[in-house]
Amino acid sequence: MNKWWTFGTGFLVGSVGLTVLTSKLAQRGYKYVVSGAMIARDRILEKTEEVLAAASNITAEAKELTEKYYQKLDREYKEANSEKE
């Protein structure tokens, strides 16, 4: 008898749970949760684009500095070799 009581209680709770999950109030709550998640996703994508743009700028500036460094080394090398001759 105890097994049937447990099964019946579980079935009743499950049925009530499904009814609650499909209610209008629950659906309204789901809409707000999904909407909040979509807003969060959009904000994260915006920040990601800003970070990528900043990284691109940093990379470009680093390349310029590297080119200037090697140009300076070339000038120093040429000056050192011209003094030897």
A tleap script that builds the chain and sets N, CA, C and O, in Angstrom:
source leaprc.protein.ff14SB
mol = sequence {
  NMET ASN LYS TRP TRP THR PHE GLY THR GLY
  PHE LEU VAL GLY SER VAL GLY LEU THR VAL
  LEU THR SER LYS LEU ALA GLN ARG GLY TYR
  LYS TYR VAL VAL SER GLY ALA MET ILE ALA
  ARG ASP ARG ILE LEU GLU LYS THR GLU GLU
  VAL LEU ALA ALA ALA SER ASN ILE THR ALA
  GLU ALA LYS GLU LEU THR GLU LYS TYR TYR
  GLN LYS LEU ASP ARG GLU TYR LYS GLU ALA
  ASN SER GLU LYS CGLU
}
set mol.1.N position { 0.813 -1.198 0.000 }
set mol.1.CA position { 0.000 0.000 0.000 }
set mol.1.C position { 0.854 1.258 0.000 }
set mol.1.O position { 0.477 2.270 -0.591 }
set mol.2.N position { 1.997 1.195 0.660 }
set mol.2.CA position { 2.881 2.349 0.752 }
set mol.2.C position { 3.414 2.744 -0.622 }
set mol.2.O position { 3.579 3.932 -0.900 }
set mol.3.N position { 3.689 1.755 -1.494 }
set mol.3.CA position { 4.190 2.052 -2.828 }
set mol.3.C position { 3.140 2.789 -3.652 }
set mol.3.O position { 3.465 3.725 -4.382 }
set mol.4.N position { 1.893 2.371 -3.538 }
set mol.4.CA position { 0.828 3.041 -4.297 }
set mol.4.C position { 0.631 4.464 -3.800 }
set mol.4.O position { 0.382 5.373 -4.593 }
set mol.5.N position { 0.738 4.656 -2.521 }
set mol.5.CA position { 0.586 6.001 -1.946 }
set mol.5.C position { 1.709 6.908 -2.466 }
set mol.5.O position { 1.461 8.056 -2.833 }
set mol.6.N position { 2.909 6.403 -2.495 }
set mol.6.CA position { 4.042 7.169 -2.998 }
set mol.6.C position { 3.872 7.475 -4.483 }
set mol.6.O position { 4.116 8.598 -4.924 }
set mol.7.N position { 3.457 6.481 -5.240 }
set mol.7.CA position { 3.239 6.693 -6.674 }
set mol.7.C position { 2.137 7.719 -6.909 }
set mol.7.O position { 2.295 8.619 -7.734 }
set mol.8.N position { 1.031 7.593 -6.196 }
set mol.8.CA position { -0.089 8.518 -6.354 }
set mol.8.C position { 0.293 9.939 -5.985 }
set mol.8.O position { -0.084 10.884 -6.677 }
set mol.9.N position { 1.036 10.098 -4.905 }
set mol.9.CA position { 1.486 11.435 -4.495 }
set mol.9.C position { 2.423 12.025 -5.544 }
set mol.9.O position { 2.307 13.200 -5.895 }
set mol.10.N position { 3.333 11.225 -6.033 }
set mol.10.CA position { 4.261 11.696 -7.070 }
set mol.10.C position { 3.535 12.098 -8.342 }
set mol.10.O position { 3.866 13.108 -8.963 }
set mol.11.N position { 2.555 11.314 -8.722 }
set mol.11.CA position { 1.776 11.625 -9.916 }
set mol.11.C position { 1.006 12.928 -9.732 }
set mol.11.O position { 0.956 13.754 -10.644 }
set mol.12.N position { 0.410 13.116 -8.565 }
set mol.12.CA position { -0.350 14.331 -8.276 }
set mol.12.C position { 0.556 15.556 -8.280 }
set mol.12.O position { 0.226 16.581 -8.877 }
set mol.13.N position { 1.698 15.442 -7.610 }
set mol.13.CA position { 2.638 16.569 -7.574 }
set mol.13.C position { 3.155 16.869 -8.977 }
set mol.13.O position { 3.280 18.037 -9.346 }
set mol.14.N position { 3.454 15.852 -9.754 }
set mol.14.CA position { 3.910 16.063 -11.125 }
set mol.14.C position { 2.859 16.732 -11.979 }
set mol.14.O position { 3.176 17.620 -12.770 }
set mol.15.N position { 1.615 16.320 -11.834 }
set mol.15.CA position { 0.524 16.925 -12.611 }
set mol.15.C position { 0.331 18.382 -12.232 }
set mol.15.O position { 0.164 19.240 -13.098 }
set mol.16.N position { 0.355 18.657 -10.937 }
set mol.16.CA position { 0.207 20.048 -10.483 }
set mol.16.C position { 1.405 20.861 -10.959 }
set mol.16.O position { 1.250 22.011 -11.370 }
set mol.17.N position { 2.593 20.276 -10.906 }
set mol.17.CA position { 3.794 20.974 -11.367 }
set mol.17.C position { 3.713 21.334 -12.838 }
set mol.17.O position { 4.080 22.443 -13.226 }
set mol.18.N position { 3.240 20.417 -13.655 }
set mol.18.CA position { 3.086 20.720 -15.087 }
set mol.18.C position { 2.052 21.800 -15.315 }
set mol.18.O position { 2.218 22.650 -16.190 }
set mol.19.N position { 0.991 21.774 -14.538 }
set mol.19.CA position { -0.045 22.796 -14.664 }
set mol.19.C position { 0.525 24.167 -14.311 }
set mol.19.O position { 0.246 25.159 -14.986 }
set mol.20.N position { 1.323 24.212 -13.253 }
set mol.20.CA position { 1.927 25.485 -12.845 }
set mol.20.C position { 2.913 25.972 -13.906 }
set mol.20.O position { 2.943 27.161 -14.226 }
set mol.21.N position { 3.714 25.063 -14.451 }
set mol.21.CA position { 4.714 25.452 -15.444 }
set mol.21.C position { 4.099 25.975 -16.738 }
set mol.21.O position { 4.717 26.777 -17.439 }
set mol.22.N position { 2.898 25.531 -17.055 }
set mol.22.CA position { 2.252 25.969 -18.294 }
set mol.22.C position { 1.233 27.072 -18.064 }
set mol.22.O position { 0.493 27.427 -18.981 }
set mol.23.N position { 1.183 27.616 -16.865 }
set mol.23.CA position { 0.210 28.672 -16.570 }
set mol.23.C position { 0.618 29.983 -17.239 }
set mol.23.O position { 1.769 30.145 -17.645 }
set mol.24.N position { -0.316 30.905 -17.350 }
set mol.24.CA position { -0.052 32.213 -17.972 }
set mol.24.C position { 0.992 32.990 -17.186 }
set mol.24.O position { 1.855 33.643 -17.772 }
set mol.25.N position { 0.918 32.922 -15.863 }
set mol.25.CA position { 1.876 33.638 -15.029 }
set mol.25.C position { 3.294 33.111 -15.245 }
set mol.25.O position { 4.245 33.886 -15.350 }
set mol.26.N position { 3.421 31.799 -15.310 }
set mol.26.CA position { 4.741 31.203 -15.543 }
set mol.26.C position { 5.256 31.583 -16.928 }
set mol.26.O position { 6.442 31.872 -17.086 }
set mol.27.N position { 4.389 31.586 -17.923 }
set mol.27.CA position { 4.818 31.952 -19.277 }
set mol.27.C position { 5.280 33.396 -19.325 }
set mol.27.O position { 6.245 33.716 -20.019 }
set mol.28.N position { 4.600 34.274 -18.594 }
set mol.28.CA position { 5.013 35.671 -18.541 }
set mol.28.C position { 6.402 35.762 -17.901 }
set mol.28.O position { 7.252 36.527 -18.357 }
set mol.29.N position { 6.620 34.990 -16.860 }
set mol.29.CA position { 7.937 34.964 -16.218 }
set mol.29.C position { 9.011 34.459 -17.156 }
set mol.29.O position { 10.114 35.004 -17.194 }
set mol.30.N position { 8.696 33.418 -17.916 }
set mol.30.CA position { 9.660 32.887 -18.893 }
set mol.30.C position { 10.034 33.953 -19.912 }
set mol.30.O position { 11.197 34.073 -20.296 }
set mol.31.N position { 9.038 34.733 -20.354 }
set mol.31.CA position { 9.307 35.784 -21.337 }
set mol.31.C position { 10.302 36.792 -20.784 }
set mol.31.O position { 11.215 37.217 -21.492 }
set mol.32.N position { 10.131 37.182 -19.511 }
set mol.32.CA position { 11.040 38.153 -18.910 }
set mol.32.C position { 12.447 37.579 -18.749 }
set mol.32.O position { 13.438 38.279 -18.957 }
set mol.33.N position { 12.524 36.335 -18.388 }
set mol.33.CA position { 13.841 35.706 -18.229 }
set mol.33.C position { 14.550 35.619 -19.573 }
set mol.33.O position { 15.735 35.938 -19.670 }
set mol.34.N position { 13.841 35.193 -20.602 }
set mol.34.CA position { 14.449 35.081 -21.935 }
set mol.34.C position { 14.821 36.463 -22.461 }
set mol.34.O position { 15.873 36.628 -23.078 }
set mol.35.N position { 13.974 37.448 -22.224 }
set mol.35.CA position { 14.267 38.808 -22.651 }
set mol.35.C position { 15.532 39.328 -21.966 }
set mol.35.O position { 16.384 39.945 -22.605 }
set mol.36.N position { 15.643 39.077 -20.675 }
set mol.36.CA position { 16.841 39.500 -19.950 }
set mol.36.C position { 18.092 38.830 -20.486 }
set mol.36.O position { 19.143 39.462 -20.591 }
set mol.37.N position { 17.986 37.570 -20.820 }
set mol.37.CA position { 19.134 36.852 -21.382 }
set mol.37.C position { 19.528 37.425 -22.743 }
set mol.37.O position { 20.714 37.529 -23.053 }
set mol.38.N position { 18.541 37.794 -23.550 }
set mol.38.CA position { 18.842 38.364 -24.864 }
set mol.38.C position { 19.508 39.736 -24.724 }
set mol.38.O position { 20.428 40.060 -25.475 }
set mol.39.N position { 19.046 40.534 -23.771 }
set mol.39.CA position { 19.664 41.844 -23.530 }
set mol.39.C position { 21.104 41.661 -23.071 }
set mol.39.O position { 22.003 42.365 -23.533 }
set mol.40.N position { 21.324 40.714 -22.160 }
set mol.40.CA position { 22.681 40.444 -21.680 }
set mol.40.C position { 23.577 40.005 -22.829 }
set mol.40.O position { 24.723 40.444 -22.921 }
set mol.41.N position { 23.064 39.137 -23.714 }
set mol.41.CA position { 23.841 38.678 -24.860 }
set mol.41.C position { 24.239 39.851 -25.752 }
set mol.41.O position { 25.383 39.936 -26.200 }
set mol.42.N position { 23.286 40.760 -26.010 }
set mol.42.CA position { 23.576 41.904 -26.868 }
set mol.42.C position { 24.649 42.797 -26.251 }
set mol.42.O position { 25.537 43.278 -26.955 }
set mol.43.N position { 24.570 43.020 -24.947 }
set mol.43.CA position { 25.571 43.857 -24.282 }
set mol.43.C position { 26.940 43.199 -24.315 }
set mol.43.O position { 27.953 43.872 -24.507 }
set mol.44.N position { 26.974 41.904 -24.132 }
set mol.44.CA position { 28.254 41.191 -24.177 }
set mol.44.C position { 28.851 41.287 -25.582 }
set mol.44.O position { 30.058 41.484 -25.727 }
set mol.45.N position { 28.025 41.151 -26.606 }
set mol.45.CA position { 28.527 41.260 -27.983 }
set mol.45.C position { 29.056 42.660 -28.274 }
set mol.45.O position { 30.062 42.811 -28.967 }
set mol.46.N position { 28.380 43.696 -27.744 }
set mol.46.CA position { 28.859 45.068 -27.937 }
set mol.46.C position { 30.230 45.244 -27.302 }
set mol.46.O position { 31.136 45.806 -27.917 }
set mol.47.N position { 30.382 44.767 -26.077 }
set mol.47.CA position { 31.670 44.893 -25.390 }
set mol.47.C position { 32.748 44.090 -26.106 }
set mol.47.O position { 33.902 44.513 -26.170 }
set mol.48.N position { 32.378 42.948 -26.636 }
set mol.48.CA position { 33.339 42.131 -27.371 }
set mol.48.C position { 33.850 42.884 -28.593 }
set mol.48.O position { 35.041 42.837 -28.898 }
set mol.49.N position { 32.954 43.579 -29.295 }
set mol.49.CA position { 33.363 44.361 -30.456 }
set mol.49.C position { 34.303 45.493 -30.043 }
set mol.49.O position { 35.267 45.787 -30.750 }
set mol.50.N position { 34.025 46.133 -28.895 }
set mol.50.CA position { 34.902 47.201 -28.413 }
set mol.50.C position { 36.290 46.653 -28.071 }
set mol.50.O position { 37.305 47.273 -28.387 }
set mol.51.N position { 36.322 45.504 -27.435 }
set mol.51.CA position { 37.604 44.897 -27.073 }
set mol.51.C position { 38.384 44.523 -28.330 }
set mol.51.O position { 39.594 44.743 -28.392 }
set mol.52.N position { 37.713 43.964 -29.326 }
set mol.52.CA position { 38.393 43.600 -30.576 }
set mol.52.C position { 38.939 44.832 -31.285 }
set mol.52.O position { 40.036 44.791 -31.842 }
set mol.53.N position { 38.185 45.926 -31.270 }
set mol.53.CA position { 38.659 47.157 -31.901 }
set mol.53.C position { 39.880 47.692 -31.162 }
set mol.53.O position { 40.844 48.131 -31.789 }
set mol.54.N position { 39.844 47.658 -29.840 }
set mol.54.CA position { 40.992 48.126 -29.058 }
set mol.54.C position { 42.209 47.249 -29.316 }
set mol.54.O position { 43.323 47.756 -29.448 }
set mol.55.N position { 42.007 45.955 -29.387 }
set mol.55.CA position { 43.122 45.039 -29.653 }
set mol.55.C position { 43.708 45.296 -31.035 }
set mol.55.O position { 44.922 45.221 -31.220 }
set mol.56.N position { 42.858 45.596 -31.994 }
set mol.56.CA position { 43.331 45.896 -33.342 }
set mol.56.C position { 44.181 47.168 -33.342 }
set mol.56.O position { 45.228 47.223 -33.986 }
set mol.57.N position { 43.723 48.187 -32.616 }
set mol.57.CA position { 44.493 49.436 -32.523 }
set mol.57.C position { 45.842 49.200 -31.852 }
set mol.57.O position { 46.861 49.726 -32.298 }
set mol.58.N position { 45.846 48.414 -30.789 }
set mol.58.CA position { 47.098 48.128 -30.082 }
set mol.58.C position { 48.062 47.393 -30.999 }
set mol.58.O position { 49.255 47.694 -31.019 }
set mol.59.N position { 47.554 46.443 -31.748 }
set mol.59.CA position { 48.403 45.686 -32.664 }
set mol.59.C position { 48.999 46.592 -33.740 }
set mol.59.O position { 50.179 46.471 -34.070 }
set mol.60.N position { 48.197 47.487 -34.279 }
set mol.60.CA position { 48.685 48.401 -35.316 }
set mol.60.C position { 49.772 49.322 -34.752 }
set mol.60.O position { 50.792 49.552 -35.401 }
set mol.61.N position { 49.552 49.839 -33.558 }
set mol.61.CA position { 50.548 50.719 -32.951 }
set mol.61.C position { 51.831 49.950 -32.624 }
set mol.61.O position { 52.930 50.487 -32.765 }
set mol.62.N position { 51.693 48.715 -32.193 }
set mol.62.CA position { 52.873 47.891 -31.895 }
set mol.62.C position { 53.673 47.626 -33.167 }
set mol.62.O position { 54.903 47.618 -33.131 }
set mol.63.N position { 52.994 47.410 -34.283 }
set mol.63.CA position { 53.704 47.200 -35.554 }
set mol.63.C position { 54.475 48.457 -35.956 }
set mol.63.O position { 55.603 48.368 -36.442 }
set mol.64.N position { 53.867 49.628 -35.752 }
set mol.64.CA position { 54.550 50.880 -36.072 }
set mol.64.C position { 55.801 51.043 -35.218 }
set mol.64.O position { 56.859 51.416 -35.725 }
set mol.65.N position { 55.682 50.761 -33.921 }
set mol.65.CA position { 56.842 50.873 -33.037 }
set mol.65.C position { 57.944 49.906 -33.439 }
set mol.65.O position { 59.125 50.252 -33.389 }
set mol.66.N position { 57.570 48.711 -33.833 }
set mol.66.CA position { 58.549 47.718 -34.260 }
set mol.66.C position { 59.264 48.179 -35.524 }
set mol.66.O position { 60.480 48.034 -35.641 }
set mol.67.N position { 58.513 48.732 -36.466 }
set mol.67.CA position { 59.123 49.241 -37.700 }
set mol.67.C position { 60.090 50.375 -37.392 }
set mol.67.O position { 61.182 50.425 -37.958 }
set mol.68.N position { 59.706 51.286 -36.503 }
set mol.68.CA position { 60.592 52.398 -36.128 }
set mol.68.C position { 61.855 51.874 -35.464 }
set mol.68.O position { 62.947 52.386 -35.710 }
set mol.69.N position { 61.712 50.864 -34.629 }
set mol.69.CA position { 62.862 50.276 -33.947 }
set mol.69.C position { 63.848 49.701 -34.960 }
set mol.69.O position { 65.051 49.944 -34.873 }
set mol.70.N position { 63.328 48.935 -35.921 }
set mol.70.CA position { 64.215 48.338 -36.923 }
set mol.70.C position { 64.812 49.390 -37.854 }
set mol.70.O position { 65.945 49.225 -38.307 }
set mol.71.N position { 64.094 50.453 -38.149 }
set mol.71.CA position { 64.654 51.544 -38.959 }
set mol.71.C position { 65.809 52.202 -38.213 }
set mol.71.O position { 66.838 52.533 -38.802 }
set mol.72.N position { 65.620 52.386 -36.903 }
set mol.72.CA position { 66.685 52.979 -36.085 }
set mol.72.C position { 67.912 52.069 -36.077 }
set mol.72.O position { 69.040 52.547 -36.195 }
set mol.73.N position { 67.697 50.755 -35.936 }
set mol.73.CA position { 68.823 49.822 -35.968 }
set mol.73.C position { 69.537 49.869 -37.311 }
set mol.73.O position { 70.765 49.820 -37.367 }
set mol.74.N position { 68.772 49.963 -38.387 }
set mol.74.CA position { 69.378 50.044 -39.729 }
set mol.74.C position { 70.234 51.296 -39.859 }
set mol.74.O position { 71.346 51.227 -40.381 }
set mol.75.N position { 69.729 52.454 -39.388 }
set mol.75.CA position { 70.490 53.705 -39.461 }
set mol.75.C position { 71.785 53.593 -38.656 }
set mol.75.O position { 72.850 54.002 -39.118 }
set mol.76.N position { 71.682 53.034 -37.446 }
set mol.76.CA position { 72.872 52.886 -36.603 }
set mol.76.C position { 73.882 51.947 -37.252 }
set mol.76.O position { 75.087 52.192 -37.192 }
set mol.77.N position { 73.406 50.894 -37.860 }
set mol.77.CA position { 74.292 49.940 -38.528 }
set mol.77.C position { 74.995 50.611 -39.707 }
set mol.77.O position { 76.200 50.449 -39.899 }
set mol.78.N position { 74.227 51.366 -40.493 }
set mol.78.CA position { 74.824 52.058 -41.637 }
set mol.78.C position { 75.833 53.096 -41.193 }
set mol.78.O position { 76.883 53.243 -41.818 }
set mol.79.N position { 75.534 53.815 -40.130 }
set mol.79.CA position { 76.461 54.832 -39.604 }
set mol.79.C position { 77.733 54.157 -39.097 }
set mol.79.O position { 78.834 54.651 -39.337 }
set mol.80.N position { 77.588 53.030 -38.396 }
set mol.80.CA position { 78.762 52.336 -37.874 }
set mol.80.C position { 79.629 51.802 -39.013 }
set mol.80.O position { 80.857 51.850 -38.931 }
set mol.81.N position { 79.005 51.300 -40.063 }
set mol.81.CA position { 79.772 50.783 -41.206 }
set mol.81.C position { 80.398 51.900 -42.026 }
set mol.81.O position { 81.476 51.709 -42.589 }
set mol.82.N position { 79.752 53.068 -42.110 }
set mol.82.CA position { 80.321 54.171 -42.880 }
set mol.82.C position { 81.516 54.779 -42.148 }
set mol.82.O position { 82.422 55.303 -42.797 }
set mol.83.N position { 81.544 54.726 -40.834 }
set mol.83.CA position { 82.669 55.236 -40.071 }
set mol.83.C position { 83.900 54.333 -40.229 }
set mol.83.O position { 85.032 54.814 -40.181 }
set mol.84.N position { 83.684 53.061 -40.413 }
set mol.84.CA position { 84.776 52.114 -40.565 }
set mol.84.C position { 85.461 52.284 -41.907 }
set mol.84.O position { 86.649 51.989 -42.040 }
set mol.85.N position { 84.735 52.752 -42.892 }
set mol.85.CA position { 85.298 52.862 -44.241 }
set mol.85.C position { 86.022 54.114 -44.429 }
set mol.85.O position { 86.557 54.363 -45.509 }
savepdb mol mol.pdb
quit
